[in-house]
Amino acid sequence: MSTAKSSLEDEEKKYFDKCVHSFRFYRKHALENLRKNIKDYQALPPSHQSMLKSFMKQQTDVKHCIEMNFMFILHMLDDVQDMFRPDQEMRSDSSPEASDSDNIRVSREAGEGLSQGDMDRVYTTLRQFVRDWSQEGQGERDKCYSPIINAVCNRYKDPAGVSVLVPGAGLGRLAFEFVARGYNCEGNEFSIFMLIGSNFVLNKIDSVSFEIFPWSTCTTNNVTHADRVRSVTVPDIVTTQIPESAQFGMCAGDFTEVYAKDSARFDVVAASFFLDTAHNIIEYIELIHKVLKPGGHMISLGPLLYHYAGMPDQPSLEIPWEDVLSIIEQVGFVIEEIEDVADVPYIENHMSMVSVLYKCKFLVARKQEN
């Protein structure tokens, strides 16, 4: 093994471990924020504290939610090292049966070297379970996934042997929906946080469901306390029951690196909220064209938020939709369908006082036969 390759693998292992440690640190991080809220309340004048007679009871409720979320996370981390490092086992104190004191110790160890960004990704992953794997997220999936699924089903009525690639697969629900309909599907995801979550929900859960409290750490824009501490059950379906004839896999890594050597491999590239995650959207479009078979389809729905916009240390090509369409045609696609899809949420807390809705573009483009 070359020194360069060994060094790269070491860095990848370090980052994987950091992601796992971020999940382990969830409990301590959330409880620290909770203690700060209590401290701020206790600093109020007694006359003001008396106006909030339920405050301390509410914080006890939140603490319970945090503990339940952490137990879910520990289940998710059980044997997680098997994903990429089969030669190593998880430490015994990471299992769901570990004692409370062990969990606190693990969290304190994990907190070293973590950023707020690392912890934000943990909270986002929990909320992504709502979007992808709960009944509460069905409305959001209807907006984000259903147009893509319907476009594929209408063009490929017989799923046998049809191969679909879902880049930016997140927790894997869109990819799963294709497999459940009999299509062969491969999901691709760059985020280790998401890969840990998808590995759990797709490979580790049989008929068991879990109760999580994804909004319990949100202190702003709550109408009622009950809204904040409400539970969500995940997953909403049994994920192990898929057609035996369908092939299903998840591929980890950067889209442009993982598929750089592939050519004419897939019938469909189905992308939800993906194109704007590129450093260079032209590179994405060219690669999608390359991996598609002649006559294959790129089907995309999403905004142009541009993930790297405003990051001075990251390259980012940010162009308007009209230029994106021009590039799609120049690369060699024939545009078959374009629609505006209004009021599209993304990981929305529908009980919150604030809502962010996107005006998305839905696109179907066919790779020319020659």
Rosetta blueprint (number, residue, H / E / L):
1 M L
2 S L
3 T H
4 A H
5 K H
6 S H
7 S H
8 L H
9 E H
10 D H
11 E H
12 E H
13 K H
14 K H
15 Y H
16 F H
17 D H
18 K H
19 C H
20 V H
21 H H
22 S H
23 F H
24 R H
25 F L
26 Y H
27 R H
28 K H
29 H H
30 A H
31 L H
32 E H
33 N H
34 L H
35 R H
36 K H
37 N H
38 I H
39 K H
40 D H
41 Y H
42 Q H
43 A L
44 L L
45 P L
46 P H
47 S H
48 H H
49 Q H
50 S L
51 M L
52 L L
53 K L
54 S L
55 F H
56 M H
57 K H
58 Q H
59 Q H
60 T H
61 D H
62 V H
63 K H
64 H H
65 C H
66 I H
67 E H
68 M H
69 N H
70 F H
71 M H
72 F H
73 I H
74 L H
75 H H
76 M H
77 L H
78 D L
79 D L
80 V H
81 Q H
82 D H
83 M H
84 F L
85 R L
86 P L
87 D L
88 Q L
89 E L
90 M L
91 R L
92 S H
93 D H
94 S H
95 S L
96 P L
97 E L
98 A L
99 S L
100 D H
101 S H
102 D H
103 N H
104 I H
105 R H
106 V H
107 S H
108 R H
109 E H
110 A H
111 G L
112 E L
113 G L
114 L L
115 S L
116 Q H
117 G H
118 D H
119 M H
120 D H
121 R H
122 V H
123 Y H
124 T H
125 T H
126 L H
127 R H
128 Q H
129 F H
130 V H
131 R H
132 D H
133 W H
134 S L
135 Q L
136 E L
137 G L
138 Q H
139 G H
140 E H
141 R H
142 D H
143 K H
144 C H
145 Y L
146 S H
147 P H
148 I H
149 I H
150 N H
151 A H
152 V H
153 C H
154 N H
155 R H
156 Y L
157 K L
158 D L
159 P L
160 A L
161 G L
162 V L
163 S E
164 V E
165 L E
166 V E
167 P E
168 G L
169 A L
170 G L
171 L L
172 G L
173 R H
174 L H
175 A H
176 F H
177 E H
178 F H
179 V H
180 A H
181 R L
182 G L
183 Y L
184 N E
185 C E
186 E E
187 G E
188 N E
189 E E
190 F L
191 S L
192 I H
193 F H
194 M H
195 L H
196 I H
197 G H
198 S H
199 N H
200 F H
201 V H
202 L H
203 N H
204 K H
205 I L
206 D L
207 S L
208 V L
209 S L
210 F E
211 E E
212 I E
213 F L
214 P L
215 W L
216 S L
217 T L
218 C L
219 T L
220 T L
221 N L
222 N E
223 V L
224 T L
225 H H
226 A H
227 D H
228 R H
229 V L
230 R L
231 S L
232 V E
233 T E
234 V E
235 P L
236 D L
237 I L
238 V L
239 T L
240 T L
241 Q L
242 I L
243 P L
244 E L
245 S L
246 A L
247 Q L
248 F E
249 G E
250 M E
251 C E
252 A E
253 G L
254 D L
255 F H
256 T H
257 E H
258 V H
259 Y L
260 A L
261 K L
262 D L
263 S L
264 A L
265 R L
266 F E
267 D E
268 V E
269 V E
270 A E
271 A E
272 S E
273 F L
274 F L
275 L H
276 D H
277 T H
278 A L
279 H L
280 N L
281 I H
282 I H
283 E H
284 Y H
285 I H
286 E H
287 L H
288 I H
289 H H
290 K H
291 V H
292 L E
293 K E
294 P E
295 G E
296 G E
297 H E
298 M E
299 I E
300 S E
301 L E
302 G E
303 P L
304 L L
305 L L
306 Y L
307 H L
308 Y L
309 A L
310 G L
311 M L
312 P L
313 D L
314 Q L
315 P L
316 S L
317 L L
318 E L
319 I L
320 P L
321 W H
322 E H
323 D H
324 V H
325 L H
326 S H
327 I H
328 I H
329 E H
330 Q H
331 V H
332 G L
333 F E
334 V E
335 I E
336 E E
337 E E
338 I E
339 E E
340 D E
341 V E
342 A E
343 D E
344 V E
345 P L
346 Y L
347 I L
348 E L
349 N L
350 H L
351 M L
352 S E
353 M L
354 V L
355 S L
356 V L
357 L L
358 Y E
359 K E
360 C E
361 K E
362 F E
363 L E
364 V E
365 A E
366 R E
367 K E
368 Q L
369 E L
370 N L
